[in-house]
Structure formats: structure tokens, C-alpha cells
Amino acid sequence: MTLQITVPNMACSACSDTITQAVKAIDPNAQIKADPKTKLVDIETQAAEAEVKQAITAAGYTVA
């Protein structure tokens, strides 16, 4: 499943690294591309969308 999630408070590469680690914690095989400039995170994962959004939120980021 491919997800495209907007994370308005992703501001830098450290943020994208944190988001990547949060998603990988629930799906180690996930493919993640987080772009702080566009605030978009593209995720190819087998995890449920709600689970991915919860992981990003738990890492301290807002999901739009």
C-alpha cells in the first residue's frame, strides 16, 4: 500500500529521519521518502494507514 501523508511541522532532515525511524519501527520493510520542503511523506508499507499516522504522531509530528 502506498500512502502520501502531509506533515506540516516537518522542518528539516532531522525531522524526516525521525519520521522514517518511527515508521520503520512498525514496518521495518517500509520504503519512506520524507521531503521537508513539500512537507510530504511517501510511504510504501504493509502497515495500516491509521497505524502509520499514529507512529508519526507519537514521534511528535502533526499529521494533516
All heavy atoms as TSV, in Angstrom:
chain	resi	resn	atom	element	x	y	z
A	1	MET	N	N	0.844	-1.171	0.000
A	1	MET	CA	C	0.000	0.000	0.000
A	1	MET	C	C	0.890	1.236	0.000
A	1	MET	O	O	1.878	1.302	0.700
A	1	MET	CB	C	-0.891	-0.020	1.248
A	1	MET	CG	C	-1.555	1.279	1.548
A	1	MET	SD	S	-2.738	1.255	2.924
A	1	MET	CE	C	-1.915	0.329	4.172
A	2	THR	N	N	0.537	2.202	-0.835
A	2	THR	CA	C	1.276	3.448	-0.872
A	2	THR	C	C	0.457	4.535	-0.194
A	2	THR	O	O	-0.720	4.699	-0.487
A	2	THR	CB	C	1.568	3.864	-2.324
A	2	THR	OG1	O	2.312	2.829	-2.951
A	2	THR	CG2	C	2.356	5.152	-2.367
A	3	LEU	N	N	1.110	5.244	0.709
A	3	LEU	CA	C	0.461	6.341	1.424
A	3	LEU	C	C	1.197	7.631	1.116
A	3	LEU	O	O	2.411	7.639	0.960
A	3	LEU	CB	C	0.515	6.110	2.936
A	3	LEU	CG	C	-0.079	4.817	3.484
A	3	LEU	CD1	C	0.224	4.704	4.973
A	3	LEU	CD2	C	-1.566	4.809	3.251
A	4	GLN	N	N	0.460	8.728	1.039
A	4	GLN	CA	C	1.083	10.045	0.961
A	4	GLN	C	C	0.479	10.858	2.097
A	4	GLN	O	O	-0.730	11.115	2.104
A	4	GLN	CB	C	0.847	10.719	-0.377
A	4	GLN	CG	C	1.643	12.023	-0.493
A	4	GLN	CD	C	1.557	12.633	-1.880
A	4	GLN	OE1	O	0.487	12.995	-2.315
A	4	GLN	NE2	N	2.681	12.737	-2.545
A	5	ILE	N	N	1.332	11.209	3.045
A	5	ILE	CA	C	0.873	11.887	4.254
A	5	ILE	C	C	1.531	13.259	4.338
A	5	ILE	O	O	2.740	13.400	4.125
A	5	ILE	CB	C	1.229	11.046	5.495
A	5	ILE	CG1	C	0.502	9.697	5.415
A	5	ILE	CG2	C	0.882	11.785	6.784
A	5	ILE	CD1	C	0.903	8.714	6.487
A	6	THR	N	N	0.741	14.265	4.657
A	6	THR	CA	C	1.267	15.612	4.859
A	6	THR	C	C	1.604	15.798	6.331
A	6	THR	O	O	0.781	15.522	7.200
A	6	THR	CB	C	0.232	16.668	4.432
A	6	THR	OG1	O	-0.098	16.459	3.068
A	6	THR	CG2	C	0.784	18.079	4.617
A	7	VAL	N	N	2.830	16.257	6.591
A	7	VAL	CA	C	3.291	16.504	7.957
A	7	VAL	C	C	3.726	17.971	8.026
A	7	VAL	O	O	4.872	18.306	7.721
A	7	VAL	CB	C	4.455	15.561	8.343
A	7	VAL	CG1	C	4.897	15.811	9.780
A	7	VAL	CG2	C	4.052	14.103	8.145
A	8	PRO	N	N	2.789	18.864	8.398
A	8	PRO	CA	C	3.059	20.302	8.322
A	8	PRO	C	C	4.249	20.781	9.165
A	8	PRO	O	O	4.894	21.763	8.809
A	8	PRO	CB	C	1.756	20.938	8.848
A	8	PRO	CG	C	0.731	19.885	8.720
A	8	PRO	CD	C	1.437	18.561	8.834
A	9	ASN	N	N	4.530	20.102	10.276
A	9	ASN	CA	C	5.621	20.589	11.123
A	9	ASN	C	C	6.934	19.833	10.896
A	9	ASN	O	O	7.836	19.918	11.722
A	9	ASN	CB	C	5.221	20.584	12.609
A	9	ASN	CG	C	4.864	19.206	13.132
A	9	ASN	OD1	O	4.597	18.275	12.372
A	9	ASN	ND2	N	4.850	19.070	14.445
A	10	MET	N	N	7.083	19.167	9.769
A	10	MET	CA	C	8.366	18.574	9.383
A	10	MET	C	C	9.206	19.697	8.780
A	10	MET	O	O	8.854	20.244	7.733
A	10	MET	CB	C	8.159	17.448	8.367
A	10	MET	CG	C	9.452	16.863	7.858
A	10	MET	SD	S	9.259	15.403	6.800
A	10	MET	CE	C	8.103	15.963	5.554
A	11	ALA	N	N	10.292	20.060	9.457
A	11	ALA	CA	C	11.018	21.256	9.056
A	11	ALA	C	C	12.419	21.010	8.489
A	11	ALA	O	O	12.964	21.872	7.817
A	11	ALA	CB	C	11.133	22.201	10.249
A	12	CYS	N	N	13.006	19.854	8.765
A	12	CYS	CA	C	14.396	19.651	8.356
A	12	CYS	C	C	14.686	18.167	8.143
A	12	CYS	O	O	13.815	17.324	8.362
A	12	CYS	CB	C	15.335	20.218	9.419
A	12	CYS	SG	S	15.145	19.399	11.022
A	13	SER	N	N	15.921	17.873	7.759
A	13	SER	CA	C	16.279	16.476	7.505
A	13	SER	C	C	16.248	15.648	8.786
A	13	SER	O	O	15.958	14.453	8.736
A	13	SER	CB	C	17.644	16.378	6.836
A	13	SER	OG	O	18.636	16.887	7.676
A	14	ALA	N	N	16.525	16.267	9.923
A	14	ALA	CA	C	16.437	15.527	11.193
A	14	ALA	C	C	14.990	15.094	11.444
A	14	ALA	O	O	14.743	13.989	11.946
A	14	ALA	CB	C	16.941	16.380	12.351
A	15	CYS	N	N	14.050	15.961	11.099
A	15	CYS	CA	C	12.627	15.606	11.226
A	15	CYS	C	C	12.300	14.425	10.321
A	15	CYS	O	O	11.623	13.483	10.743
A	15	CYS	CB	C	11.745	16.787	10.852
A	15	CYS	SG	S	11.917	18.232	11.891
A	16	SER	N	N	12.755	14.468	9.093
A	16	SER	CA	C	12.448	13.370	8.168
A	16	SER	C	C	13.089	12.081	8.638
A	16	SER	O	O	12.498	11.005	8.508
A	16	SER	CB	C	12.860	13.726	6.740
A	16	SER	OG	O	14.237	13.925	6.647
A	17	ASP	N	N	14.276	12.160	9.239
A	17	ASP	CA	C	14.924	10.960	9.790
A	17	ASP	C	C	14.100	10.389	10.941
A	17	ASP	O	O	13.938	9.169	11.047
A	17	ASP	CB	C	16.332	11.292	10.285
A	17	ASP	CG	C	17.304	11.560	9.147
A	17	ASP	OD1	O	16.972	11.250	7.978
A	17	ASP	OD2	O	18.386	12.094	9.425
A	18	THR	N	N	13.592	11.258	11.808
A	18	THR	CA	C	12.784	10.810	12.948
A	18	THR	C	C	11.505	10.141	12.463
A	18	THR	O	O	11.108	9.084	12.979
A	18	THR	CB	C	12.442	12.006	13.858
A	18	THR	OG1	O	13.660	12.574	14.333
A	18	THR	CG2	C	11.588	11.575	15.042
A	19	ILE	N	N	10.871	10.739	11.463
A	19	ILE	CA	C	9.640	10.166	10.906
A	19	ILE	C	C	9.939	8.819	10.257
A	19	ILE	O	O	9.197	7.847	10.437
A	19	ILE	CB	C	9.004	11.158	9.914
A	19	ILE	CG1	C	8.463	12.360	10.685
A	19	ILE	CG2	C	7.912	10.485	9.089
A	19	ILE	CD1	C	8.081	13.541	9.826
A	20	THR	N	N	11.036	8.741	9.528
A	20	THR	CA	C	11.428	7.474	8.897
A	20	THR	C	C	11.623	6.386	9.951
A	20	THR	O	O	11.124	5.266	9.797
A	20	THR	CB	C	12.719	7.671	8.081
A	20	THR	OG1	O	12.461	8.615	7.040
A	20	THR	CG2	C	13.204	6.362	7.482
A	21	GLN	N	N	12.318	6.718	11.036
A	21	GLN	CA	C	12.552	5.732	12.098
A	21	GLN	C	C	11.244	5.313	12.761
A	21	GLN	O	O	11.065	4.141	13.103
A	21	GLN	CB	C	13.513	6.304	13.136
A	21	GLN	CG	C	14.928	6.449	12.612
A	21	GLN	CD	C	15.853	7.196	13.579
A	21	GLN	OE1	O	15.447	7.536	14.679
A	21	GLN	NE2	N	17.073	7.433	13.155
A	22	ALA	N	N	10.329	6.253	12.942
A	22	ALA	CA	C	9.043	5.937	13.572
A	22	ALA	C	C	8.247	4.951	12.724
A	22	ALA	O	O	7.650	4.005	13.240
A	22	ALA	CB	C	8.248	7.218	13.800
A	23	VAL	N	N	8.259	5.170	11.406
A	23	VAL	CA	C	7.525	4.264	10.517
A	23	VAL	C	C	8.227	2.910	10.442
A	23	VAL	O	O	7.591	1.864	10.477
A	23	VAL	CB	C	7.352	4.891	9.123
A	23	VAL	CG1	C	6.699	3.899	8.166
A	23	VAL	CG2	C	6.523	6.164	9.212
A	24	LYS	N	N	9.551	2.919	10.386
A	24	LYS	CA	C	10.303	1.653	10.319
A	24	LYS	C	C	10.129	0.834	11.598
A	24	LYS	O	O	10.279	-0.389	11.565
A	24	LYS	CB	C	11.774	1.930	10.047
A	24	LYS	CG	C	12.032	2.444	8.645
A	24	LYS	CD	C	13.060	1.600	7.948
A	24	LYS	CE	C	13.297	2.102	6.545
A	24	LYS	NZ	N	13.277	0.991	5.601
A	25	ALA	N	N	9.809	1.489	12.704
A	25	ALA	CA	C	9.591	0.767	13.960
A	25	ALA	C	C	8.363	-0.138	13.865
A	25	ALA	O	O	8.314	-1.187	14.512
A	25	ALA	CB	C	9.437	1.749	15.110
A	26	ILE	N	N	7.389	0.259	13.054
A	26	ILE	CA	C	6.191	-0.588	12.913
A	26	ILE	C	C	6.241	-1.439	11.652
A	26	ILE	O	O	5.538	-2.434	11.560
A	26	ILE	CB	C	4.896	0.265	12.926
A	26	ILE	CG1	C	4.890	1.287	11.800
A	26	ILE	CG2	C	4.696	0.903	14.288
A	26	ILE	CD1	C	3.550	1.961	11.605
A	27	ASP	N	N	7.052	-1.038	10.652
A	27	ASP	CA	C	7.223	-1.835	9.438
A	27	ASP	C	C	8.668	-1.675	8.955
A	27	ASP	O	O	8.968	-0.751	8.196
A	27	ASP	CB	C	6.241	-1.391	8.354
A	27	ASP	CG	C	6.386	-2.231	7.086
A	27	ASP	OD1	O	7.230	-3.160	7.055
A	27	ASP	OD2	O	5.645	-1.957	6.126
A	28	PRO	N	N	9.536	-2.585	9.393
A	28	PRO	CA	C	10.966	-2.460	9.031
A	28	PRO	C	C	11.220	-2.492	7.523
A	28	PRO	O	O	12.256	-2.015	7.064
A	28	PRO	CB	C	11.606	-3.672	9.714
A	28	PRO	CG	C	10.662	-4.060	10.794
A	28	PRO	CD	C	9.288	-3.695	10.305
A	29	ASN	N	N	10.291	-3.035	6.752
A	29	ASN	CA	C	10.480	-3.125	5.301
A	29	ASN	C	C	9.868	-1.950	4.545
A	29	ASN	O	O	9.888	-1.938	3.313
A	29	ASN	CB	C	9.882	-4.433	4.790
A	29	ASN	CG	C	10.602	-5.637	5.365
A	29	ASN	OD1	O	11.824	-5.643	5.472
A	29	ASN	ND2	N	9.849	-6.644	5.773
A	30	ALA	N	N	9.331	-0.990	5.240
A	30	ALA	CA	C	8.693	0.154	4.591
A	30	ALA	C	C	9.713	0.973	3.802
A	30	ALA	O	O	10.872	1.097	4.203
A	30	ALA	CB	C	8.025	1.038	5.637
A	31	GLN	N	N	9.248	1.496	2.676
A	31	GLN	CA	C	10.057	2.414	1.869
A	31	GLN	C	C	9.501	3.809	2.115
A	31	GLN	O	O	8.317	4.053	1.876
A	31	GLN	CB	C	9.974	2.058	0.390
A	31	GLN	CG	C	10.489	0.665	0.068
A	31	GLN	CD	C	11.973	0.512	0.349
A	31	GLN	OE1	O	12.772	1.365	-0.015
A	31	GLN	NE2	N	12.329	-0.563	1.040
A	32	ILE	N	N	10.347	4.713	2.578
A	32	ILE	CA	C	9.875	6.024	3.016
A	32	ILE	C	C	10.676	7.125	2.340
A	32	ILE	O	O	11.901	7.082	2.292
A	32	ILE	CB	C	10.012	6.152	4.546
A	32	ILE	CG1	C	9.250	5.022	5.225
A	32	ILE	CG2	C	9.515	7.511	5.030
A	32	ILE	CD1	C	9.872	4.563	6.499
A	33	LYS	N	N	9.946	8.124	1.831
A	33	LYS	CA	C	10.594	9.305	1.271
A	33	LYS	C	C	9.923	10.512	1.920
A	33	LYS	O	O	8.760	10.808	1.642
A	33	LYS	CB	C	10.432	9.337	-0.242
A	33	LYS	CG	C	11.119	10.520	-0.892
A	33	LYS	CD	C	10.947	10.485	-2.386
A	33	LYS	CE	C	11.569	11.731	-3.015
A	33	LYS	NZ	N	11.257	11.808	-4.439
A	34	ALA	N	N	10.658	11.179	2.790
A	34	ALA	CA	C	10.124	12.339	3.502
A	34	ALA	C	C	10.834	13.586	3.000
A	34	ALA	O	O	12.062	13.665	3.019
A	34	ALA	CB	C	10.333	12.177	5.004
A	35	ASP	N	N	10.052	14.556	2.532
A	35	ASP	CA	C	10.611	15.788	1.973
A	35	ASP	C	C	10.199	16.980	2.823
A	35	ASP	O	O	9.042	17.410	2.771
A	35	ASP	CB	C	10.121	15.960	0.540
A	35	ASP	CG	C	10.774	17.154	-0.148
A	35	ASP	OD1	O	11.453	17.967	0.534
A	35	ASP	OD2	O	10.616	17.288	-1.369
A	36	PRO	N	N	11.135	17.528	3.610
A	36	PRO	CA	C	10.790	18.680	4.460
A	36	PRO	C	C	10.321	19.904	3.674
A	36	PRO	O	O	9.554	20.711	4.190
A	36	PRO	CB	C	12.104	18.992	5.190
A	36	PRO	CG	C	12.917	17.748	5.087
A	36	PRO	CD	C	12.507	17.093	3.795
A	37	LYS	N	N	10.749	20.061	2.432
A	37	LYS	CA	C	10.358	21.233	1.646
A	37	LYS	C	C	8.879	21.196	1.284
A	37	LYS	O	O	8.185	22.202	1.352
A	37	LYS	CB	C	11.210	21.327	0.376
A	37	LYS	CG	C	12.647	21.683	0.661
A	37	LYS	CD	C	13.444	21.777	-0.627
A	37	LYS	CE	C	14.910	22.053	-0.309
A	37	LYS	NZ	N	15.743	22.064	-1.498
A	38	THR	N	N	8.392	20.027	0.886
A	38	THR	CA	C	6.989	19.906	0.492
A	38	THR	C	C	6.097	19.467	1.640
A	38	THR	O	O	4.874	19.500	1.517
A	38	THR	CB	C	6.829	18.891	-0.656
A	38	THR	OG1	O	7.261	17.604	-0.204
A	38	THR	CG2	C	7.632	19.308	-1.870
A	39	LYS	N	N	6.722	19.036	2.751
A	39	LYS	CA	C	6.001	18.523	3.935
A	39	LYS	C	C	5.284	17.209	3.645
A	39	LYS	O	O	4.371	16.829	4.367
A	39	LYS	CB	C	4.981	19.546	4.479
A	39	LYS	CG	C	5.507	20.963	4.625
A	39	LYS	CD	C	6.548	21.074	5.682
A	39	LYS	CE	C	6.939	22.538	5.914
A	39	LYS	NZ	N	8.129	22.665	6.728
A	40	LEU	N	N	5.684	16.517	2.576
A	40	LEU	CA	C	5.033	15.267	2.199
A	40	LEU	C	C	5.913	14.071	2.543
A	40	LEU	O	O	7.132	14.117	2.374
A	40	LEU	CB	C	4.736	15.251	0.703
A	40	LEU	CG	C	3.689	16.245	0.212
A	40	LEU	CD1	C	3.592	16.186	-1.309
A	40	LEU	CD2	C	2.341	15.956	0.840
A	41	VAL	N	N	5.246	13.010	3.014
A	41	VAL	CA	C	5.930	11.753	3.286
A	41	VAL	C	C	5.259	10.684	2.419
A	41	VAL	O	O	4.062	10.442	2.561
A	41	VAL	CB	C	5.832	11.365	4.780
A	41	VAL	CG1	C	6.602	10.079	5.045
A	41	VAL	CG2	C	6.346	12.493	5.665
A	42	ASP	N	N	6.018	10.102	1.514
A	42	ASP	CA	C	5.532	8.995	0.691
A	42	ASP	C	C	6.016	7.707	1.329
A	42	ASP	O	O	7.210	7.537	1.586
A	42	ASP	CB	C	6.074	9.104	-0.739
A	42	ASP	CG	C	5.509	10.302	-1.477
A	42	ASP	OD1	O	4.289	10.510	-1.407
A	42	ASP	OD2	O	6.296	11.027	-2.112
A	43	ILE	N	N	5.075	6.806	1.581
A	43	ILE	CA	C	5.397	5.574	2.297
A	43	ILE	C	C	4.814	4.387	1.545
A	43	ILE	O	O	3.626	4.371	1.238
A	43	ILE	CB	C	4.820	5.599	3.727
A	43	ILE	CG1	C	5.314	6.830	4.481
A	43	ILE	CG2	C	5.174	4.323	4.473
A	43	ILE	CD1	C	4.554	7.090	5.779
A	44	GLU	N	N	5.670	3.409	1.252
A	44	GLU	CA	C	5.220	2.118	0.717
A	44	GLU	C	C	5.331	1.137	1.869
A	44	GLU	O	O	6.427	0.863	2.359
A	44	GLU	CB	C	6.112	1.697	-0.453
A	44	GLU	CG	C	5.735	0.370	-1.061
A	44	GLU	CD	C	4.377	0.377	-1.756
A	44	GLU	OE1	O	4.039	1.387	-2.375
A	44	GLU	OE2	O	3.667	-0.637	-1.639
A	45	THR	N	N	4.184	0.651	2.351
A	45	THR	CA	C	4.187	-0.171	3.559
A	45	THR	C	C	3.066	-1.195	3.541
A	45	THR	O	O	2.084	-1.030	2.801
A	45	THR	CB	C	4.034	0.730	4.804
A	45	THR	OG1	O	4.077	-0.085	5.977
A	45	THR	CG2	C	2.740	1.509	4.794
A	46	GLN	N	N	3.212	-2.202	4.363
A	46	GLN	CA	C	2.160	-3.192	4.569
A	46	GLN	C	C	1.357	-2.853	5.830
A	46	GLN	O	O	0.345	-3.492	6.106
A	46	GLN	CB	C	2.773	-4.593	4.711
A	46	GLN	CG	C	3.505	-5.049	3.458
A	46	GLN	CD	C	2.616	-5.069	2.226
A	46	GLN	OE1	O	1.501	-5.582	2.264
A	46	GLN	NE2	N	3.084	-4.473	1.135
A	47	ALA	N	N	1.811	-1.852	6.578
A	47	ALA	CA	C	1.109	-1.455	7.803
A	47	ALA	C	C	-0.154	-0.662	7.452
A	47	ALA	O	O	-0.253	-0.056	6.387
A	47	ALA	CB	C	2.025	-0.608	8.683
A	48	ALA	N	N	-1.104	-0.665	8.367
A	48	ALA	CA	C	-2.346	0.085	8.175
A	48	ALA	C	C	-2.074	1.588	8.240
A	48	ALA	O	O	-1.194	2.037	8.980
A	48	ALA	CB	C	-3.352	-0.302	9.240
A	49	GLU	N	N	-2.865	2.346	7.457
A	49	GLU	CA	C	-2.685	3.797	7.418
A	49	GLU	C	C	-2.824	4.404	8.814
A	49	GLU	O	O	-2.032	5.273	9.202
A	49	GLU	CB	C	-3.697	4.429	6.472
A	49	GLU	CG	C	-3.535	5.936	6.340
A	49	GLU	CD	C	-4.460	6.533	5.289
A	49	GLU	OE1	O	-5.147	5.775	4.584
A	49	GLU	OE2	O	-4.479	7.769	5.173
A	50	ALA	N	N	-3.798	3.958	9.578
A	50	ALA	CA	C	-4.007	4.508	10.929
A	50	ALA	C	C	-2.802	4.234	11.818
A	50	ALA	O	O	-2.399	5.091	12.618
A	50	ALA	CB	C	-5.265	3.908	11.543
A	51	GLU	N	N	-2.201	3.062	11.647
A	51	GLU	CA	C	-1.027	2.701	12.449
A	51	GLU	C	C	0.164	3.591	12.087
A	51	GLU	O	O	0.913	4.044	12.956
A	51	GLU	CB	C	-0.698	1.223	12.203
A	51	GLU	CG	C	0.299	0.637	13.155
A	51	GLU	CD	C	0.530	-0.860	12.904
A	51	GLU	OE1	O	0.043	-1.403	11.894
A	51	GLU	OE2	O	1.203	-1.464	13.727
A	52	VAL	N	N	0.334	3.870	10.798
A	52	VAL	CA	C	1.430	4.735	10.347
A	52	VAL	C	C	1.229	6.147	10.876
A	52	VAL	O	O	2.159	6.771	11.405
A	52	VAL	CB	C	1.513	4.740	8.805
A	52	VAL	CG1	C	2.481	5.806	8.322
A	52	VAL	CG2	C	1.909	3.358	8.287
A	53	LYS	N	N	0.013	6.650	10.754
A	53	LYS	CA	C	-0.269	8.012	11.241
A	53	LYS	C	C	-0.054	8.105	12.748
A	53	LYS	O	O	0.466	9.100	13.247
A	53	LYS	CB	C	-1.691	8.419	10.874
A	53	LYS	CG	C	-1.855	8.723	9.394
A	53	LYS	CD	C	-3.265	9.166	9.058
A	53	LYS	CE	C	-3.388	9.584	7.606
A	53	LYS	NZ	N	-4.748	10.004	7.248
A	54	GLN	N	N	-0.431	7.063	13.472
A	54	GLN	CA	C	-0.247	7.061	14.924
A	54	GLN	C	C	1.247	7.077	15.268
A	54	GLN	O	O	1.671	7.760	16.197
A	54	GLN	CB	C	-0.921	5.844	15.543
A	54	GLN	CG	C	-0.847	5.836	17.057
A	54	GLN	CD	C	-1.622	4.673	17.668
A	54	GLN	OE1	O	-2.130	3.818	16.953
A	54	GLN	NE2	N	-1.725	4.653	18.968
A	55	ALA	N	N	2.060	6.338	14.519
A	55	ALA	CA	C	3.507	6.308	14.773
A	55	ALA	C	C	4.125	7.682	14.547
A	55	ALA	O	O	4.982	8.119	15.326
A	55	ALA	CB	C	4.167	5.267	13.878
A	56	ILE	N	N	3.697	8.365	13.484
A	56	ILE	CA	C	4.225	9.702	13.198
A	56	ILE	C	C	3.801	10.677	14.289
A	56	ILE	O	O	4.593	11.494	14.761
A	56	ILE	CB	C	3.767	10.169	11.797
A	56	ILE	CG1	C	4.405	9.280	10.725
A	56	ILE	CG2	C	4.114	11.643	11.573
A	56	ILE	CD1	C	3.863	9.501	9.319
A	57	THR	N	N	2.555	10.577	14.702
A	57	THR	CA	C	2.059	11.449	15.778
A	57	THR	C	C	2.806	11.184	17.077
A	57	THR	O	O	3.195	12.120	17.788
A	57	THR	CB	C	0.542	11.239	15.964
A	57	THR	OG1	O	-0.119	11.532	14.725
A	57	THR	CG2	C	-0.010	12.141	17.058
A	58	ALA	N	N	3.032	9.914	17.379
A	58	ALA	CA	C	3.750	9.557	18.609
A	58	ALA	C	C	5.190	10.067	18.598
A	58	ALA	O	O	5.780	10.314	19.647
A	58	ALA	CB	C	3.727	8.043	18.796
A	59	ALA	N	N	5.752	10.253	17.398
A	59	ALA	CA	C	7.109	10.790	17.279
A	59	ALA	C	C	7.144	12.307	17.471
A	59	ALA	O	O	8.214	12.912	17.461
A	59	ALA	CB	C	7.692	10.419	15.913
A	60	GLY	N	N	5.965	12.915	17.612
A	60	GLY	CA	C	5.910	14.343	17.899
A	60	GLY	C	C	5.524	15.218	16.730
A	60	GLY	O	O	5.693	16.440	16.782
A	61	TYR	N	N	4.985	14.606	15.675
A	61	TYR	CA	C	4.633	15.380	14.490
A	61	TYR	C	C	3.125	15.376	14.257
A	61	TYR	O	O	2.430	14.471	14.660
A	61	TYR	CB	C	5.379	14.848	13.262
A	61	TYR	CG	C	6.856	15.048	13.417
A	61	TYR	CD1	C	7.645	14.052	13.956
A	61	TYR	CD2	C	7.435	16.266	13.098
A	61	TYR	CE1	C	9.002	14.252	14.158
A	61	TYR	CE2	C	8.787	16.476	13.300
A	61	TYR	CZ	C	9.561	15.473	13.832
A	61	TYR	OH	O	10.891	15.684	14.043
A	62	THR	N	N	2.675	16.406	13.579
A	62	THR	CA	C	1.262	16.538	13.253
A	62	THR	C	C	1.005	15.940	11.887
A	62	THR	O	O	1.763	16.178	10.947
A	62	THR	CB	C	0.871	18.034	13.224
A	62	THR	OG1	O	1.189	18.601	14.489
A	62	THR	CG2	C	-0.606	18.211	12.936
A	63	VAL	N	N	-0.062	15.165	11.785
A	63	VAL	CA	C	-0.472	14.588	10.503
A	63	VAL	C	C	-1.697	15.346	10.023
A	63	VAL	O	O	-2.683	15.454	10.738
A	63	VAL	CB	C	-0.797	13.092	10.657
A	63	VAL	CG1	C	-1.353	12.534	9.364
A	63	VAL	CG2	C	0.442	12.326	11.104
A	64	ALA	N	N	-1.604	15.880	8.815
A	64	ALA	CA	C	-2.745	16.639	8.270
A	64	ALA	C	C	-3.649	15.739	7.473
A	64	ALA	O	O	-3.256	14.721	6.978
A	64	ALA	CB	C	-2.237	17.788	7.402
